[in-house]
Amino acid sequence: MSRLIKEVGTRAEIATLAEAKAWLRVTRTHEDTLIQTLLDSSIDWANGVCKRIFQEQNYEFYTDCFSNIELPNAPIEEIDKISYMAYGETNYTEINNANYILNNSVIEPTVEWLDYTLPQLAKRHDAVKVEYTGGYTSSTLPSVVKTAIMLKLNTLYDVRSEENKRFLTSAEYLLMPYRI
């Protein structure tokens, strides 16, 4: 089974420069560019540690079959659209949303088919396309994740050198429940 995920549009902001400066207790503006860069790096670090993207983002997920469709970057509120390319066709056909449900009770949300006869698909790696929005906004991001990001930001801002560590940091411990 092949899988391809494509980000569409821009990622939502989950932490602002003002929040970062408040966390660092910085009131001056001459380091705003540096702090924004370090904040972005801290968010990317958290994404990497957890193997997910925390920021809300629109996605197009492609696969070659209808079975075992696991959608990355939870939480996912709803699926916008599922379409498929039938055997011998070159255009996608949309599936009525009454024919499937989103199962959010697992780590990676899945598509579950209801009483629906699945059509024969084209022999392509992108025969099925699922469009959805996944991730968190600044108001829905768990506070423990934001704290971990700010702790990493603080370390990058204060230390400004490579860490040489043997044990997990506090920020990494905070992110453990969100790892995939």
Rosetta constraint file for C-alpha pairs under 8 A:
AtomPair CA 1 CA 63 HARMONIC 6.98 0.50
AtomPair CA 1 CA 64 HARMONIC 6.17 0.50
AtomPair CA 1 CA 65 HARMONIC 6.99 0.50
AtomPair CA 2 CA 63 HARMONIC 5.47 0.50
AtomPair CA 2 CA 64 HARMONIC 5.91 0.50
AtomPair CA 2 CA 125 HARMONIC 5.87 0.50
AtomPair CA 3 CA 61 HARMONIC 7.31 0.50
AtomPair CA 3 CA 62 HARMONIC 5.74 0.50
AtomPair CA 3 CA 63 HARMONIC 4.72 0.50
AtomPair CA 3 CA 64 HARMONIC 7.39 0.50
AtomPair CA 3 CA 125 HARMONIC 7.43 0.50
AtomPair CA 3 CA 126 HARMONIC 7.95 0.50
AtomPair CA 4 CA 61 HARMONIC 5.87 0.50
AtomPair CA 4 CA 62 HARMONIC 5.04 0.50
AtomPair CA 4 CA 63 HARMONIC 6.48 0.50
AtomPair CA 4 CA 126 HARMONIC 7.71 0.50
AtomPair CA 5 CA 59 HARMONIC 6.77 0.50
AtomPair CA 5 CA 60 HARMONIC 5.79 0.50
AtomPair CA 5 CA 61 HARMONIC 4.46 0.50
AtomPair CA 5 CA 62 HARMONIC 6.18 0.50
AtomPair CA 6 CA 59 HARMONIC 5.65 0.50
AtomPair CA 6 CA 60 HARMONIC 5.14 0.50
AtomPair CA 6 CA 61 HARMONIC 6.36 0.50
AtomPair CA 7 CA 57 HARMONIC 6.91 0.50
AtomPair CA 7 CA 58 HARMONIC 6.08 0.50
AtomPair CA 7 CA 59 HARMONIC 4.76 0.50
AtomPair CA 7 CA 60 HARMONIC 6.56 0.50
AtomPair CA 8 CA 57 HARMONIC 7.15 0.50
AtomPair CA 8 CA 58 HARMONIC 5.19 0.50
AtomPair CA 8 CA 59 HARMONIC 5.48 0.50
AtomPair CA 8 CA 60 HARMONIC 7.00 0.50
AtomPair CA 9 CA 57 HARMONIC 7.17 0.50
AtomPair CA 9 CA 58 HARMONIC 6.50 0.50
AtomPair CA 10 CA 57 HARMONIC 6.51 0.50
AtomPair CA 10 CA 58 HARMONIC 7.87 0.50
AtomPair CA 11 CA 55 HARMONIC 5.65 0.50
AtomPair CA 11 CA 56 HARMONIC 5.72 0.50
AtomPair CA 11 CA 57 HARMONIC 4.89 0.50
AtomPair CA 11 CA 58 HARMONIC 7.91 0.50
AtomPair CA 12 CA 55 HARMONIC 5.31 0.50
AtomPair CA 12 CA 56 HARMONIC 5.05 0.50
AtomPair CA 12 CA 57 HARMONIC 6.41 0.50
AtomPair CA 12 CA 136 HARMONIC 7.82 0.50
AtomPair CA 12 CA 137 HARMONIC 6.15 0.50
AtomPair CA 12 CA 138 HARMONIC 7.85 0.50
AtomPair CA 13 CA 55 HARMONIC 6.53 0.50
AtomPair CA 13 CA 56 HARMONIC 7.90 0.50
AtomPair CA 13 CA 137 HARMONIC 6.68 0.50
AtomPair CA 13 CA 138 HARMONIC 6.31 0.50
AtomPair CA 14 CA 55 HARMONIC 6.12 0.50
AtomPair CA 14 CA 136 HARMONIC 7.31 0.50
AtomPair CA 14 CA 137 HARMONIC 5.58 0.50
AtomPair CA 14 CA 138 HARMONIC 3.99 0.50
AtomPair CA 14 CA 139 HARMONIC 7.78 0.50
AtomPair CA 14 CA 141 HARMONIC 7.01 0.50
AtomPair CA 15 CA 19 HARMONIC 6.49 0.50
AtomPair CA 15 CA 20 HARMONIC 7.25 0.50
AtomPair CA 15 CA 39 HARMONIC 7.94 0.50
AtomPair CA 15 CA 138 HARMONIC 6.26 0.50
AtomPair CA 15 CA 146 HARMONIC 7.54 0.50
AtomPair CA 16 CA 20 HARMONIC 6.33 0.50
AtomPair CA 17 CA 21 HARMONIC 6.09 0.50
AtomPair CA 17 CA 32 HARMONIC 7.48 0.50
AtomPair CA 17 CA 35 HARMONIC 7.23 0.50
AtomPair CA 17 CA 36 HARMONIC 5.94 0.50
AtomPair CA 17 CA 39 HARMONIC 7.64 0.50
AtomPair CA 18 CA 22 HARMONIC 6.12 0.50
AtomPair CA 19 CA 23 HARMONIC 6.14 0.50
AtomPair CA 20 CA 24 HARMONIC 6.21 0.50
AtomPair CA 20 CA 35 HARMONIC 7.29 0.50
AtomPair CA 20 CA 36 HARMONIC 7.97 0.50
AtomPair CA 20 CA 39 HARMONIC 6.99 0.50
AtomPair CA 20 CA 150 HARMONIC 6.92 0.50
AtomPair CA 20 CA 153 HARMONIC 7.78 0.50
AtomPair CA 21 CA 25 HARMONIC 5.79 0.50
AtomPair CA 21 CA 26 HARMONIC 5.00 0.50
AtomPair CA 21 CA 27 HARMONIC 6.90 0.50
AtomPair CA 21 CA 35 HARMONIC 7.42 0.50
AtomPair CA 22 CA 26 HARMONIC 6.28 0.50
AtomPair CA 22 CA 27 HARMONIC 7.72 0.50
AtomPair CA 23 CA 150 HARMONIC 6.96 0.50
AtomPair CA 23 CA 154 HARMONIC 7.84 0.50
AtomPair CA 24 CA 154 HARMONIC 6.38 0.50
AtomPair CA 31 CA 35 HARMONIC 6.11 0.50
AtomPair CA 32 CA 36 HARMONIC 6.03 0.50
AtomPair CA 33 CA 37 HARMONIC 6.18 0.50
AtomPair CA 34 CA 38 HARMONIC 6.18 0.50
AtomPair CA 35 CA 39 HARMONIC 5.99 0.50
AtomPair CA 35 CA 157 HARMONIC 7.38 0.50
AtomPair CA 36 CA 40 HARMONIC 6.14 0.50
AtomPair CA 37 CA 41 HARMONIC 6.18 0.50
AtomPair CA 38 CA 42 HARMONIC 6.05 0.50
AtomPair CA 38 CA 153 HARMONIC 6.02 0.50
AtomPair CA 38 CA 156 HARMONIC 6.67 0.50
AtomPair CA 38 CA 157 HARMONIC 7.10 0.50
AtomPair CA 39 CA 43 HARMONIC 6.28 0.50
AtomPair CA 39 CA 149 HARMONIC 7.72 0.50
AtomPair CA 39 CA 150 HARMONIC 7.72 0.50
AtomPair CA 39 CA 153 HARMONIC 5.75 0.50
AtomPair CA 40 CA 44 HARMONIC 6.20 0.50
AtomPair CA 41 CA 45 HARMONIC 5.99 0.50
AtomPair CA 41 CA 153 HARMONIC 7.96 0.50
AtomPair CA 42 CA 46 HARMONIC 6.27 0.50
AtomPair CA 42 CA 149 HARMONIC 5.49 0.50
AtomPair CA 42 CA 150 HARMONIC 7.45 0.50
AtomPair CA 42 CA 152 HARMONIC 5.76 0.50
AtomPair CA 42 CA 153 HARMONIC 5.55 0.50
AtomPair CA 43 CA 47 HARMONIC 6.24 0.50
AtomPair CA 43 CA 149 HARMONIC 5.96 0.50
AtomPair CA 44 CA 48 HARMONIC 6.17 0.50
AtomPair CA 45 CA 49 HARMONIC 6.13 0.50
AtomPair CA 46 CA 50 HARMONIC 6.18 0.50
AtomPair CA 46 CA 145 HARMONIC 7.98 0.50
AtomPair CA 46 CA 148 HARMONIC 7.67 0.50
AtomPair CA 46 CA 149 HARMONIC 6.45 0.50
AtomPair CA 46 CA 175 HARMONIC 7.48 0.50
AtomPair CA 47 CA 51 HARMONIC 5.70 0.50
AtomPair CA 47 CA 52 HARMONIC 5.14 0.50
AtomPair CA 47 CA 53 HARMONIC 5.06 0.50
AtomPair CA 47 CA 54 HARMONIC 6.30 0.50
AtomPair CA 48 CA 52 HARMONIC 6.73 0.50
AtomPair CA 49 CA 172 HARMONIC 7.53 0.50
AtomPair CA 49 CA 175 HARMONIC 7.68 0.50
AtomPair CA 49 CA 179 HARMONIC 7.02 0.50
AtomPair CA 50 CA 175 HARMONIC 6.93 0.50
AtomPair CA 50 CA 176 HARMONIC 7.45 0.50
AtomPair CA 50 CA 178 HARMONIC 6.02 0.50
AtomPair CA 50 CA 179 HARMONIC 3.93 0.50
AtomPair CA 50 CA 180 HARMONIC 5.86 0.50
AtomPair CA 51 CA 179 HARMONIC 6.37 0.50
AtomPair CA 51 CA 180 HARMONIC 5.87 0.50
AtomPair CA 52 CA 72 HARMONIC 7.41 0.50
AtomPair CA 52 CA 73 HARMONIC 5.54 0.50
AtomPair CA 52 CA 179 HARMONIC 7.59 0.50
AtomPair CA 52 CA 180 HARMONIC 7.07 0.50
AtomPair CA 53 CA 73 HARMONIC 5.75 0.50
AtomPair CA 53 CA 135 HARMONIC 6.64 0.50
AtomPair CA 54 CA 73 HARMONIC 7.12 0.50
AtomPair CA 54 CA 135 HARMONIC 5.12 0.50
AtomPair CA 54 CA 136 HARMONIC 5.67 0.50
AtomPair CA 54 CA 141 HARMONIC 7.68 0.50
AtomPair CA 55 CA 135 HARMONIC 5.13 0.50
AtomPair CA 55 CA 136 HARMONIC 5.09 0.50
AtomPair CA 55 CA 137 HARMONIC 6.22 0.50
AtomPair CA 56 CA 133 HARMONIC 6.85 0.50
AtomPair CA 56 CA 134 HARMONIC 5.45 0.50
AtomPair CA 56 CA 135 HARMONIC 3.91 0.50
AtomPair CA 56 CA 136 HARMONIC 4.64 0.50
AtomPair CA 56 CA 137 HARMONIC 5.59 0.50
AtomPair CA 57 CA 133 HARMONIC 5.63 0.50
AtomPair CA 57 CA 134 HARMONIC 5.65 0.50
AtomPair CA 57 CA 135 HARMONIC 6.27 0.50
AtomPair CA 58 CA 131 HARMONIC 7.47 0.50
AtomPair CA 58 CA 132 HARMONIC 5.90 0.50
AtomPair CA 58 CA 133 HARMONIC 4.35 0.50
AtomPair CA 58 CA 134 HARMONIC 6.49 0.50
AtomPair CA 59 CA 130 HARMONIC 7.99 0.50
AtomPair CA 59 CA 131 HARMONIC 5.75 0.50
AtomPair CA 59 CA 132 HARMONIC 5.48 0.50
AtomPair CA 59 CA 133 HARMONIC 5.96 0.50
AtomPair CA 59 CA 134 HARMONIC 7.32 0.50
AtomPair CA 60 CA 129 HARMONIC 6.51 0.50
AtomPair CA 60 CA 130 HARMONIC 5.67 0.50
AtomPair CA 60 CA 131 HARMONIC 4.64 0.50
AtomPair CA 60 CA 132 HARMONIC 6.72 0.50
AtomPair CA 61 CA 71 HARMONIC 7.37 0.50
AtomPair CA 61 CA 129 HARMONIC 5.59 0.50
AtomPair CA 61 CA 130 HARMONIC 4.99 0.50
AtomPair CA 61 CA 131 HARMONIC 6.37 0.50
AtomPair CA 62 CA 125 HARMONIC 7.29 0.50
AtomPair CA 62 CA 126 HARMONIC 4.85 0.50
AtomPair CA 62 CA 127 HARMONIC 7.02 0.50
AtomPair CA 62 CA 128 HARMONIC 5.54 0.50
AtomPair CA 62 CA 129 HARMONIC 4.64 0.50
AtomPair CA 62 CA 130 HARMONIC 6.47 0.50
AtomPair CA 63 CA 69 HARMONIC 7.79 0.50
AtomPair CA 63 CA 125 HARMONIC 5.71 0.50
AtomPair CA 63 CA 126 HARMONIC 5.04 0.50
AtomPair CA 63 CA 127 HARMONIC 6.17 0.50
AtomPair CA 63 CA 128 HARMONIC 5.28 0.50
AtomPair CA 63 CA 129 HARMONIC 6.77 0.50
AtomPair CA 64 CA 121 HARMONIC 7.84 0.50
AtomPair CA 64 CA 123 HARMONIC 7.34 0.50
AtomPair CA 64 CA 124 HARMONIC 5.97 0.50
AtomPair CA 64 CA 125 HARMONIC 4.52 0.50
AtomPair CA 64 CA 126 HARMONIC 5.44 0.50
AtomPair CA 64 CA 127 HARMONIC 5.01 0.50
AtomPair CA 64 CA 128 HARMONIC 5.98 0.50
AtomPair CA 65 CA 121 HARMONIC 7.30 0.50
AtomPair CA 65 CA 127 HARMONIC 6.96 0.50
AtomPair CA 65 CA 128 HARMONIC 6.48 0.50
AtomPair CA 66 CA 118 HARMONIC 7.66 0.50
AtomPair CA 66 CA 128 HARMONIC 7.01 0.50
AtomPair CA 68 CA 110 HARMONIC 7.15 0.50
AtomPair CA 68 CA 111 HARMONIC 7.48 0.50
AtomPair CA 69 CA 110 HARMONIC 5.56 0.50
AtomPair CA 69 CA 111 HARMONIC 5.62 0.50
AtomPair CA 70 CA 108 HARMONIC 5.75 0.50
AtomPair CA 70 CA 109 HARMONIC 5.72 0.50
AtomPair CA 70 CA 110 HARMONIC 4.46 0.50
AtomPair CA 70 CA 111 HARMONIC 6.81 0.50
AtomPair CA 71 CA 108 HARMONIC 5.92 0.50
AtomPair CA 71 CA 109 HARMONIC 5.45 0.50
AtomPair CA 71 CA 110 HARMONIC 5.94 0.50
AtomPair CA 71 CA 111 HARMONIC 7.89 0.50
AtomPair CA 72 CA 108 HARMONIC 5.83 0.50
AtomPair CA 72 CA 109 HARMONIC 7.19 0.50
AtomPair CA 72 CA 134 HARMONIC 7.79 0.50
AtomPair CA 73 CA 108 HARMONIC 7.58 0.50
AtomPair CA 73 CA 134 HARMONIC 5.45 0.50
AtomPair CA 73 CA 135 HARMONIC 5.65 0.50
AtomPair CA 74 CA 107 HARMONIC 7.66 0.50
AtomPair CA 74 CA 108 HARMONIC 6.56 0.50
AtomPair CA 74 CA 109 HARMONIC 6.78 0.50
AtomPair CA 74 CA 134 HARMONIC 5.42 0.50
AtomPair CA 74 CA 135 HARMONIC 5.44 0.50
AtomPair CA 75 CA 104 HARMONIC 7.79 0.50
AtomPair CA 75 CA 109 HARMONIC 7.83 0.50
AtomPair CA 75 CA 134 HARMONIC 5.56 0.50
AtomPair CA 75 CA 135 HARMONIC 5.28 0.50
AtomPair CA 75 CA 136 HARMONIC 7.02 0.50
AtomPair CA 76 CA 104 HARMONIC 7.45 0.50
AtomPair CA 76 CA 109 HARMONIC 7.29 0.50
AtomPair CA 76 CA 132 HARMONIC 7.41 0.50
AtomPair CA 76 CA 133 HARMONIC 6.14 0.50
AtomPair CA 76 CA 134 HARMONIC 4.58 0.50
AtomPair CA 76 CA 135 HARMONIC 6.66 0.50
AtomPair CA 77 CA 133 HARMONIC 7.27 0.50
AtomPair CA 77 CA 134 HARMONIC 7.25 0.50
AtomPair CA 78 CA 102 HARMONIC 6.82 0.50
AtomPair CA 78 CA 132 HARMONIC 6.65 0.50
AtomPair CA 78 CA 133 HARMONIC 7.26 0.50
AtomPair CA 79 CA 102 HARMONIC 7.07 0.50
AtomPair CA 79 CA 130 HARMONIC 7.32 0.50
AtomPair CA 79 CA 131 HARMONIC 6.27 0.50
AtomPair CA 79 CA 132 HARMONIC 4.63 0.50
AtomPair CA 79 CA 133 HARMONIC 7.17 0.50
AtomPair CA 80 CA 130 HARMONIC 7.70 0.50
AtomPair CA 80 CA 131 HARMONIC 5.39 0.50
AtomPair CA 80 CA 132 HARMONIC 4.98 0.50
AtomPair CA 80 CA 133 HARMONIC 7.56 0.50
AtomPair CA 81 CA 94 HARMONIC 7.06 0.50
AtomPair CA 81 CA 95 HARMONIC 7.47 0.50
AtomPair CA 81 CA 97 HARMONIC 7.33 0.50
AtomPair CA 81 CA 130 HARMONIC 5.91 0.50
AtomPair CA 81 CA 131 HARMONIC 5.14 0.50
AtomPair CA 81 CA 132 HARMONIC 6.98 0.50
AtomPair CA 82 CA 94 HARMONIC 5.92 0.50
AtomPair CA 82 CA 95 HARMONIC 5.70 0.50
AtomPair CA 82 CA 97 HARMONIC 7.75 0.50
AtomPair CA 82 CA 128 HARMONIC 7.30 0.50
AtomPair CA 82 CA 129 HARMONIC 5.71 0.50
AtomPair CA 82 CA 130 HARMONIC 4.48 0.50
AtomPair CA 82 CA 131 HARMONIC 6.30 0.50
AtomPair CA 83 CA 92 HARMONIC 5.71 0.50
AtomPair CA 83 CA 93 HARMONIC 5.14 0.50
AtomPair CA 83 CA 94 HARMONIC 4.04 0.50
AtomPair CA 83 CA 95 HARMONIC 5.48 0.50
AtomPair CA 83 CA 128 HARMONIC 5.94 0.50
AtomPair CA 83 CA 129 HARMONIC 5.28 0.50
AtomPair CA 83 CA 130 HARMONIC 6.58 0.50
AtomPair CA 84 CA 92 HARMONIC 5.02 0.50
AtomPair CA 84 CA 93 HARMONIC 5.35 0.50
AtomPair CA 84 CA 94 HARMONIC 6.58 0.50
AtomPair CA 84 CA 95 HARMONIC 7.59 0.50
AtomPair CA 84 CA 121 HARMONIC 7.17 0.50
AtomPair CA 84 CA 127 HARMONIC 5.47 0.50
AtomPair CA 84 CA 128 HARMONIC 4.35 0.50
AtomPair CA 84 CA 129 HARMONIC 6.04 0.50
AtomPair CA 85 CA 89 HARMONIC 6.13 0.50
AtomPair CA 85 CA 90 HARMONIC 6.54 0.50
AtomPair CA 85 CA 91 HARMONIC 5.94 0.50
AtomPair CA 85 CA 92 HARMONIC 4.63 0.50
AtomPair CA 85 CA 93 HARMONIC 6.28 0.50
AtomPair CA 85 CA 121 HARMONIC 5.97 0.50
AtomPair CA 85 CA 122 HARMONIC 5.80 0.50
AtomPair CA 85 CA 127 HARMONIC 4.96 0.50
AtomPair CA 85 CA 128 HARMONIC 6.47 0.50
AtomPair CA 86 CA 90 HARMONIC 7.81 0.50
AtomPair CA 86 CA 92 HARMONIC 7.54 0.50
AtomPair CA 86 CA 93 HARMONIC 7.71 0.50
AtomPair CA 86 CA 119 HARMONIC 6.74 0.50
AtomPair CA 86 CA 120 HARMONIC 5.87 0.50
AtomPair CA 86 CA 121 HARMONIC 4.40 0.50
AtomPair CA 86 CA 122 HARMONIC 5.03 0.50
AtomPair CA 86 CA 127 HARMONIC 7.45 0.50
AtomPair CA 87 CA 120 HARMONIC 5.83 0.50
AtomPair CA 87 CA 121 HARMONIC 4.80 0.50
AtomPair CA 87 CA 122 HARMONIC 3.84 0.50
AtomPair CA 87 CA 123 HARMONIC 7.07 0.50
AtomPair CA 88 CA 122 HARMONIC 6.32 0.50
AtomPair CA 89 CA 122 HARMONIC 7.14 0.50
AtomPair CA 95 CA 99 HARMONIC 7.22 0.50
AtomPair CA 97 CA 101 HARMONIC 7.56 0.50
AtomPair CA 98 CA 114 HARMONIC 7.95 0.50
AtomPair CA 99 CA 113 HARMONIC 6.10 0.50
AtomPair CA 99 CA 114 HARMONIC 5.26 0.50
AtomPair CA 99 CA 115 HARMONIC 6.70 0.50
AtomPair CA 99 CA 116 HARMONIC 5.83 0.50
AtomPair CA 100 CA 111 HARMONIC 6.67 0.50
AtomPair CA 100 CA 112 HARMONIC 5.54 0.50
AtomPair CA 100 CA 113 HARMONIC 4.40 0.50
AtomPair CA 100 CA 114 HARMONIC 5.29 0.50
AtomPair CA 101 CA 111 HARMONIC 5.97 0.50
AtomPair CA 101 CA 112 HARMONIC 5.35 0.50
AtomPair CA 101 CA 113 HARMONIC 6.57 0.50
AtomPair CA 101 CA 114 HARMONIC 7.39 0.50
AtomPair CA 102 CA 109 HARMONIC 6.79 0.50
AtomPair CA 102 CA 110 HARMONIC 5.92 0.50
AtomPair CA 102 CA 111 HARMONIC 4.99 0.50
AtomPair CA 102 CA 112 HARMONIC 6.28 0.50
AtomPair CA 103 CA 109 HARMONIC 5.50 0.50
AtomPair CA 103 CA 110 HARMONIC 5.18 0.50
AtomPair CA 103 CA 111 HARMONIC 6.19 0.50
AtomPair CA 103 CA 112 HARMONIC 6.65 0.50
AtomPair CA 104 CA 108 HARMONIC 7.50 0.50
AtomPair CA 104 CA 109 HARMONIC 4.71 0.50
AtomPair CA 104 CA 110 HARMONIC 6.89 0.50
AtomPair CA 105 CA 109 HARMONIC 6.96 0.50
AtomPair CA 106 CA 110 HARMONIC 7.60 0.50
AtomPair CA 107 CA 180 HARMONIC 7.54 0.50
AtomPair CA 121 CA 127 HARMONIC 6.25 0.50
AtomPair CA 122 CA 127 HARMONIC 5.91 0.50
AtomPair CA 123 CA 127 HARMONIC 7.08 0.50
AtomPair CA 136 CA 140 HARMONIC 5.53 0.50
AtomPair CA 136 CA 141 HARMONIC 5.17 0.50
AtomPair CA 137 CA 141 HARMONIC 5.93 0.50
AtomPair CA 141 CA 145 HARMONIC 6.95 0.50
AtomPair CA 141 CA 146 HARMONIC 6.96 0.50
AtomPair CA 142 CA 146 HARMONIC 6.63 0.50
AtomPair CA 143 CA 147 HARMONIC 6.07 0.50
AtomPair CA 144 CA 148 HARMONIC 6.23 0.50
AtomPair CA 144 CA 174 HARMONIC 6.14 0.50
AtomPair CA 144 CA 175 HARMONIC 7.37 0.50
AtomPair CA 145 CA 149 HARMONIC 6.29 0.50
AtomPair CA 145 CA 174 HARMONIC 6.81 0.50
AtomPair CA 145 CA 175 HARMONIC 6.08 0.50
AtomPair CA 146 CA 150 HARMONIC 6.18 0.50
AtomPair CA 147 CA 151 HARMONIC 6.07 0.50
AtomPair CA 147 CA 171 HARMONIC 7.46 0.50
AtomPair CA 147 CA 174 HARMONIC 7.96 0.50
AtomPair CA 148 CA 152 HARMONIC 6.26 0.50
AtomPair CA 148 CA 170 HARMONIC 7.48 0.50
AtomPair CA 148 CA 171 HARMONIC 4.23 0.50
AtomPair CA 148 CA 172 HARMONIC 7.05 0.50
AtomPair CA 148 CA 174 HARMONIC 6.02 0.50
AtomPair CA 148 CA 175 HARMONIC 6.70 0.50
AtomPair CA 149 CA 153 HARMONIC 6.16 0.50
AtomPair CA 149 CA 171 HARMONIC 7.09 0.50
AtomPair CA 150 CA 154 HARMONIC 6.06 0.50
AtomPair CA 151 CA 155 HARMONIC 6.34 0.50
AtomPair CA 151 CA 170 HARMONIC 7.87 0.50
AtomPair CA 151 CA 171 HARMONIC 5.97 0.50
AtomPair CA 152 CA 156 HARMONIC 6.21 0.50
AtomPair CA 152 CA 171 HARMONIC 6.47 0.50
AtomPair CA 153 CA 157 HARMONIC 6.03 0.50
AtomPair CA 154 CA 158 HARMONIC 5.94 0.50
AtomPair CA 155 CA 159 HARMONIC 5.57 0.50
AtomPair CA 155 CA 160 HARMONIC 7.43 0.50
AtomPair CA 156 CA 160 HARMONIC 5.19 0.50
AtomPair CA 156 CA 161 HARMONIC 7.39 0.50
AtomPair CA 168 CA 172 HARMONIC 5.91 0.50
AtomPair CA 168 CA 173 HARMONIC 6.66 0.50
AtomPair CA 169 CA 173 HARMONIC 6.43 0.50
AtomPair CA 170 CA 174 HARMONIC 6.29 0.50
AtomPair CA 171 CA 175 HARMONIC 6.46 0.50
AtomPair CA 172 CA 176 HARMONIC 6.41 0.50
AtomPair CA 175 CA 179 HARMONIC 6.71 0.50
